[in-house]
Amino acid sequence: MTNPMLPTSASNADMKKAPVRIEAQMILAMFLVMVLTLTAAKIIF
């Protein structure tokens, strides 16, 4: 984990990586929601 008290150069590098991490988490969340919806539909129907 990166320390927020580090120099600006390190924080700038982390800022460039952040959008990719957020995008990956969004895709994973969407995938999990789809799987849960499909399993729920199978149970209901």
C-alpha distance matrix in Angstrom:
0.0 3.8 6.6 9.5 11.9 11.4 14.6 15.7 15.6 11.9 11.7 14.7 13.2 10.5 13.5 15.4 13.1 12.8 16.5 16.4 13.7 15.9 19.0 18.0 17.3 20.6 22.4 21.2 22.3 25.6 26.1 25.6 28.0 30.5 30.5 30.9 33.7 35.5 35.4 36.6 39.4 40.5 40.7 42.7 45.0
3.8 0.0 3.8 6.4 8.7 7.8 10.8 11.9 12.1 8.5 8.3 11.6 10.7 8.3 11.3 13.6 12.1 12.0 15.9 16.4 14.4 16.4 19.5 19.2 18.8 21.8 23.8 23.1 24.1 27.2 28.1 27.9 30.0 32.6 32.9 33.4 35.9 37.8 38.0 39.1 41.8 43.1 43.4 45.2 47.5
6.6 3.8 0.0 3.8 5.4 5.7 9.4 11.1 12.4 9.3 8.7 12.5 12.6 10.5 13.0 15.8 15.0 14.5 18.3 19.4 17.4 18.9 22.3 22.3 21.5 24.3 26.7 26.0 26.6 29.8 31.0 30.6 32.5 35.2 35.6 35.8 38.3 40.4 40.6 41.4 44.2 45.6 45.8 47.4 49.8
9.5 6.4 3.8 0.0 3.8 5.5 8.5 9.3 11.5 9.2 7.3 11.0 12.2 10.2 11.5 14.9 14.8 13.8 17.3 19.1 17.5 18.3 21.7 22.4 21.6 23.9 26.6 26.4 26.6 29.6 31.2 30.9 32.4 35.3 36.0 36.1 38.3 40.7 41.1 41.7 44.3 46.0 46.2 47.5 50.0
11.9 8.7 5.4 3.8 0.0 3.8 6.7 8.7 11.3 9.7 8.9 12.4 13.9 12.7 14.2 17.4 17.7 17.1 20.6 22.4 21.0 22.0 25.3 26.0 25.3 27.7 30.3 30.1 30.4 33.4 35.0 34.7 36.2 39.1 39.8 39.9 42.1 44.5 44.8 45.4 48.1 49.8 50.0 51.3 53.8
11.4 7.8 5.7 5.5 3.8 0.0 3.8 6.6 8.2 6.5 6.9 10.3 11.3 10.9 12.9 15.5 16.0 16.2 19.8 21.1 20.1 21.6 24.7 25.2 25.1 27.6 29.9 29.8 30.6 33.5 34.8 34.8 36.6 39.2 39.9 40.3 42.6 44.7 45.1 46.0 48.6 50.1 50.5 52.0 54.3
14.6 10.8 9.4 8.5 6.7 3.8 0.0 3.8 5.6 5.8 6.8 9.0 10.6 11.4 12.8 15.1 16.3 17.0 20.2 21.7 21.4 22.9 25.6 26.5 26.8 29.0 31.2 31.5 32.5 35.0 36.5 36.9 38.5 40.9 41.9 42.5 44.6 46.6 47.3 48.3 50.6 52.3 52.9 54.3 56.4
15.7 11.9 11.1 9.3 8.7 6.6 3.8 0.0 3.8 5.5 5.1 6.0 8.6 9.8 10.3 12.4 14.4 15.0 17.8 19.7 19.8 21.0 23.5 24.9 25.3 27.2 29.4 30.2 31.0 33.3 35.0 35.6 37.1 39.3 40.6 41.3 43.1 45.2 46.2 47.1 49.2 51.0 51.8 53.0 55.0
15.6 12.1 12.4 11.5 11.3 8.2 5.6 3.8 0.0 3.8 5.5 5.2 6.4 8.8 10.0 11.0 12.9 14.5 17.2 18.5 19.0 20.7 22.8 23.9 24.9 26.9 28.7 29.5 30.8 32.9 34.3 35.2 36.9 38.9 40.0 41.1 43.0 44.8 45.8 47.0 49.0 50.6 51.6 53.0 54.8
11.9 8.5 9.3 9.2 9.7 6.5 5.8 5.5 3.8 0.0 3.8 5.4 5.2 6.4 8.7 10.2 11.0 12.4 15.7 16.6 16.5 18.5 20.9 21.5 22.3 24.6 26.4 26.9 28.2 30.6 31.8 32.5 34.4 36.4 37.3 38.3 40.4 42.2 43.0 44.2 46.4 47.9 48.8 50.3 52.2
11.7 8.3 8.7 7.3 8.9 6.9 6.8 5.1 5.5 3.8 0.0 3.8 5.4 5.0 6.1 8.8 9.9 10.3 13.4 15.1 14.9 16.2 18.9 20.0 20.4 22.4 24.6 25.2 26.1 28.5 30.0 30.6 32.2 34.4 35.6 36.3 38.2 40.3 41.2 42.2 44.3 46.0 46.9 48.1 50.2
14.7 11.6 12.5 11.0 12.4 10.3 9.0 6.0 5.2 5.4 3.8 0.0 3.8 5.4 5.0 6.5 8.9 9.9 12.2 14.0 14.8 16.0 18.1 19.6 20.5 22.2 24.1 25.3 26.3 28.3 29.9 31.0 32.4 34.4 35.8 36.8 38.4 40.3 41.6 42.6 44.5 46.3 47.4 48.5 50.3
13.2 10.7 12.6 12.2 13.9 11.3 10.6 8.6 6.4 5.2 5.4 3.8 0.0 3.8 5.4 5.3 6.6 8.9 11.4 12.2 12.9 15.0 16.8 17.7 19.0 21.0 22.5 23.5 25.0 27.0 28.2 29.4 31.2 32.9 34.0 35.3 37.1 38.8 39.9 41.3 43.1 44.7 45.9 47.3 49.0
10.5 8.3 10.5 10.2 12.7 10.9 11.4 9.8 8.8 6.4 5.0 5.4 3.8 0.0 3.8 5.4 5.1 6.1 9.5 10.4 10.2 12.2 14.5 15.3 16.1 18.3 20.1 20.7 22.0 24.3 25.6 26.4 28.2 30.2 31.2 32.3 34.2 36.0 37.0 38.2 40.2 41.8 42.8 44.2 46.1
13.5 11.3 13.0 11.5 14.2 12.9 12.8 10.3 10.0 8.7 6.1 5.0 5.4 3.8 0.0 3.8 5.4 5.1 7.5 9.7 10.2 11.1 13.3 15.0 15.8 17.2 19.4 20.5 21.5 23.4 25.1 26.2 27.5 29.5 31.0 31.9 33.5 35.5 36.8 37.7 39.6 41.4 42.5 43.6 45.4
15.4 13.6 15.8 14.9 17.4 15.5 15.1 12.4 11.0 10.2 8.8 6.5 5.3 5.4 3.8 0.0 3.8 5.6 6.8 8.0 9.8 11.2 12.4 14.0 15.7 17.0 18.5 20.0 21.4 22.9 24.4 26.0 27.4 28.9 30.5 31.9 33.3 35.0 36.5 37.7 39.3 41.0 42.4 43.6 45.1
13.1 12.1 15.0 14.8 17.7 16.0 16.3 14.4 12.9 11.0 9.9 8.9 6.6 5.1 5.4 3.8 0.0 3.8 5.8 5.7 6.6 9.0 10.4 11.1 12.8 14.7 16.0 17.0 18.8 20.5 21.7 23.0 24.8 26.4 27.6 29.0 30.7 32.3 33.6 35.0 36.7 38.2 39.6 41.0 42.5
12.8 12.0 14.5 13.8 17.1 16.2 17.0 15.0 14.5 12.4 10.3 9.9 8.9 6.1 5.1 5.6 3.8 0.0 3.9 5.5 5.2 6.2 8.6 10.0 10.7 12.4 14.4 15.4 16.5 18.5 20.1 21.1 22.6 24.5 25.9 26.9 28.6 30.4 31.7 32.8 34.6 36.4 37.5 38.7 40.5
16.5 15.9 18.3 17.3 20.6 19.8 20.2 17.8 17.2 15.7 13.4 12.2 11.4 9.5 7.5 6.8 5.8 3.9 0.0 3.8 5.4 5.1 6.0 8.6 9.8 10.4 12.3 14.2 15.2 16.4 18.3 19.9 21.0 22.5 24.4 25.6 26.8 28.6 30.3 31.3 32.8 34.8 36.2 37.1 38.6
16.4 16.4 19.4 19.1 22.4 21.1 21.7 19.7 18.5 16.6 15.1 14.0 12.2 10.4 9.7 8.0 5.7 5.5 3.8 0.0 3.8 5.5 5.1 6.2 8.6 9.8 10.6 12.3 14.2 15.4 16.6 18.4 20.0 21.2 22.7 24.4 25.7 27.1 28.8 30.2 31.6 33.2 34.8 36.1 37.4
13.7 14.4 17.4 17.5 21.0 20.1 21.4 19.8 19.0 16.5 14.9 14.8 12.9 10.2 10.2 9.8 6.6 5.2 5.4 3.8 0.0 3.8 5.4 5.1 6.2 8.6 10.0 10.6 12.2 14.3 15.4 16.4 18.3 20.0 21.1 22.4 24.3 25.8 27.0 28.4 30.2 31.7 33.0 34.4 36.0
15.9 16.4 18.9 18.3 22.0 21.6 22.9 21.0 20.7 18.5 16.2 16.0 15.0 12.2 11.1 11.2 9.0 6.2 5.1 5.5 3.8 0.0 3.8 5.5 5.1 6.2 8.7 9.9 10.4 12.3 14.2 15.2 16.4 18.4 20.0 20.9 22.4 24.4 25.8 26.7 28.4 30.4 31.5 32.6 34.3
19.0 19.5 22.3 21.7 25.3 24.7 25.6 23.5 22.8 20.9 18.9 18.1 16.8 14.5 13.3 12.4 10.4 8.6 6.0 5.1 5.4 3.8 0.0 3.8 5.4 5.0 6.3 8.6 9.8 10.6 12.4 14.3 15.4 16.6 18.5 20.0 21.1 22.7 24.5 25.7 27.0 28.9 30.4 31.5 32.8
18.0 19.2 22.3 22.4 26.0 25.2 26.5 24.9 23.9 21.5 20.0 19.6 17.7 15.3 15.0 14.0 11.1 10.0 8.6 6.2 5.1 5.5 3.8 0.0 3.8 5.4 5.2 6.2 8.6 9.9 10.6 12.3 14.3 15.4 16.6 18.3 19.9 21.2 22.7 24.3 25.8 27.2 28.8 30.2 31.5
17.3 18.8 21.5 21.6 25.3 25.1 26.8 25.3 24.9 22.3 20.4 20.5 19.0 16.1 15.8 15.7 12.8 10.7 9.8 8.6 6.2 5.1 5.4 3.8 0.0 3.8 5.5 5.0 6.0 8.6 9.8 10.4 12.2 14.2 15.3 16.3 18.2 19.9 21.0 22.2 24.2 25.8 26.9 28.3 30.0
20.6 21.8 24.3 23.9 27.7 27.6 29.0 27.2 26.9 24.6 22.4 22.2 21.0 18.3 17.2 17.0 14.7 12.4 10.4 9.8 8.6 6.2 5.0 5.4 3.8 0.0 3.8 5.4 5.1 6.2 8.6 9.9 10.5 12.3 14.3 15.3 16.4 18.4 20.0 20.9 22.4 24.4 25.8 26.7 28.3
22.4 23.8 26.7 26.6 30.3 29.9 31.2 29.4 28.7 26.4 24.6 24.1 22.5 20.1 19.4 18.5 16.0 14.4 12.3 10.6 10.0 8.7 6.3 5.2 5.5 3.8 0.0 3.8 5.4 5.1 6.2 8.6 9.9 10.6 12.4 14.3 15.3 16.6 18.5 19.9 21.1 22.7 24.5 25.7 26.8
21.2 23.1 26.0 26.4 30.1 29.8 31.5 30.2 29.5 26.9 25.2 25.3 23.5 20.7 20.5 20.0 17.0 15.4 14.2 12.3 10.6 9.9 8.6 6.2 5.0 5.4 3.8 0.0 3.8 5.5 5.1 6.2 8.6 9.9 10.6 12.2 14.2 15.4 16.6 18.2 19.9 21.2 22.6 24.2 25.7
22.3 24.1 26.6 26.6 30.4 30.6 32.5 31.0 30.8 28.2 26.1 26.3 25.0 22.0 21.5 21.4 18.8 16.5 15.2 14.2 12.2 10.4 9.8 8.6 6.0 5.1 5.4 3.8 0.0 3.8 5.4 5.1 6.2 8.6 9.9 10.5 12.2 14.3 15.4 16.3 18.2 20.1 21.1 22.3 24.1
25.6 27.2 29.8 29.6 33.4 33.5 35.0 33.3 32.9 30.6 28.5 28.3 27.0 24.3 23.4 22.9 20.5 18.5 16.4 15.4 14.3 12.3 10.6 9.9 8.6 6.2 5.1 5.5 3.8 0.0 3.8 5.5 5.1 6.2 8.7 9.9 10.5 12.3 14.3 15.2 16.4 18.5 20.0 20.9 22.2
26.1 28.1 31.0 31.2 35.0 34.8 36.5 35.0 34.3 31.8 30.0 29.9 28.2 25.6 25.1 24.4 21.7 20.1 18.3 16.6 15.4 14.2 12.4 10.6 9.8 8.6 6.2 5.1 5.4 3.8 0.0 3.8 5.5 5.1 6.2 8.6 9.9 10.6 12.4 14.2 15.3 16.7 18.5 20.0 21.0
25.6 27.9 30.6 30.9 34.7 34.8 36.9 35.6 35.2 32.5 30.6 31.0 29.4 26.4 26.2 26.0 23.0 21.1 19.9 18.4 16.4 15.2 14.3 12.3 10.4 9.9 8.6 6.2 5.1 5.5 3.8 0.0 3.8 5.4 5.1 6.1 8.5 9.9 10.6 12.1 14.1 15.4 16.6 18.2 19.9
28.0 30.0 32.5 32.4 36.2 36.6 38.5 37.1 36.9 34.4 32.2 32.4 31.2 28.2 27.5 27.4 24.8 22.6 21.0 20.0 18.3 16.4 15.4 14.3 12.2 10.5 9.9 8.6 6.2 5.1 5.5 3.8 0.0 3.8 5.5 5.1 6.0 8.6 10.0 10.4 12.1 14.3 15.3 16.2 18.0
30.5 32.6 35.2 35.3 39.1 39.2 40.9 39.3 38.9 36.4 34.4 34.4 32.9 30.2 29.5 28.9 26.4 24.5 22.5 21.2 20.0 18.4 16.6 15.4 14.2 12.3 10.6 9.9 8.6 6.2 5.1 5.4 3.8 0.0 3.8 5.5 5.1 6.2 8.6 9.8 10.5 12.4 14.3 15.2 16.2
30.5 32.9 35.6 36.0 39.8 39.9 41.9 40.6 40.0 37.3 35.6 35.8 34.0 31.2 31.0 30.5 27.6 25.9 24.4 22.7 21.1 20.0 18.5 16.6 15.3 14.3 12.4 10.6 9.9 8.7 6.2 5.1 5.5 3.8 0.0 3.8 5.4 5.2 6.2 8.5 9.9 10.7 12.4 14.2 15.4
30.9 33.4 35.8 36.1 39.9 40.3 42.5 41.3 41.1 38.3 36.3 36.8 35.3 32.3 31.9 31.9 29.0 26.9 25.6 24.4 22.4 20.9 20.0 18.3 16.3 15.3 14.3 12.2 10.5 9.9 8.6 6.1 5.1 5.5 3.8 0.0 3.8 5.5 5.2 6.0 8.5 9.9 10.6 12.2 14.1
33.7 35.9 38.3 38.3 42.1 42.6 44.6 43.1 43.0 40.4 38.2 38.4 37.1 34.2 33.5 33.3 30.7 28.6 26.8 25.7 24.3 22.4 21.1 19.9 18.2 16.4 15.3 14.2 12.2 10.5 9.9 8.5 6.0 5.1 5.4 3.8 0.0 3.8 5.5 5.1 6.1 8.6 9.9 10.4 11.9
35.5 37.8 40.4 40.7 44.5 44.7 46.6 45.2 44.8 42.2 40.3 40.3 38.8 36.0 35.5 35.0 32.3 30.4 28.6 27.1 25.8 24.4 22.7 21.2 19.9 18.4 16.6 15.4 14.3 12.3 10.6 9.9 8.6 6.2 5.2 5.5 3.8 0.0 3.8 5.4 5.1 6.3 8.7 9.9 10.5
35.4 38.0 40.6 41.1 44.8 45.1 47.3 46.2 45.8 43.0 41.2 41.6 39.9 37.0 36.8 36.5 33.6 31.7 30.3 28.8 27.0 25.8 24.5 22.7 21.0 20.0 18.5 16.6 15.4 14.3 12.4 10.6 10.0 8.6 6.2 5.2 5.5 3.8 0.0 3.8 5.4 5.1 6.3 8.7 10.0
36.6 39.1 41.4 41.7 45.4 46.0 48.3 47.1 47.0 44.2 42.2 42.6 41.3 38.2 37.7 37.7 35.0 32.8 31.3 30.2 28.4 26.7 25.7 24.3 22.2 20.9 19.9 18.2 16.3 15.2 14.2 12.1 10.4 9.8 8.5 6.0 5.1 5.4 3.8 0.0 3.8 5.4 5.1 6.1 8.5
39.4 41.8 44.2 44.3 48.1 48.6 50.6 49.2 49.0 46.4 44.3 44.5 43.1 40.2 39.6 39.3 36.7 34.6 32.8 31.6 30.2 28.4 27.0 25.8 24.2 22.4 21.1 19.9 18.2 16.4 15.3 14.1 12.1 10.5 9.9 8.5 6.1 5.1 5.4 3.8 0.0 3.8 5.4 5.1 5.9
40.5 43.1 45.6 46.0 49.8 50.1 52.3 51.0 50.6 47.9 46.0 46.3 44.7 41.8 41.4 41.0 38.2 36.4 34.8 33.2 31.7 30.4 28.9 27.2 25.8 24.4 22.7 21.2 20.1 18.5 16.7 15.4 14.3 12.4 10.7 9.9 8.6 6.3 5.1 5.4 3.8 0.0 3.8 5.6 5.4
40.7 43.4 45.8 46.2 50.0 50.5 52.9 51.8 51.6 48.8 46.9 47.4 45.9 42.8 42.5 42.4 39.6 37.5 36.2 34.8 33.0 31.5 30.4 28.8 26.9 25.8 24.5 22.6 21.1 20.0 18.5 16.6 15.3 14.3 12.4 10.6 9.9 8.7 6.3 5.1 5.4 3.8 0.0 3.8 5.7
42.7 45.2 47.4 47.5 51.3 52.0 54.3 53.0 53.0 50.3 48.1 48.5 47.3 44.2 43.6 43.6 41.0 38.7 37.1 36.1 34.4 32.6 31.5 30.2 28.3 26.7 25.7 24.2 22.3 20.9 20.0 18.2 16.2 15.2 14.2 12.2 10.4 9.9 8.7 6.1 5.1 5.6 3.8 0.0 3.8
45.0 47.5 49.8 50.0 53.8 54.3 56.4 55.0 54.8 52.2 50.2 50.3 49.0 46.1 45.4 45.1 42.5 40.5 38.6 37.4 36.0 34.3 32.8 31.5 30.0 28.3 26.8 25.7 24.1 22.2 21.0 19.9 18.0 16.2 15.4 14.1 11.9 10.5 10.0 8.5 5.9 5.4 5.7 3.8 0.0
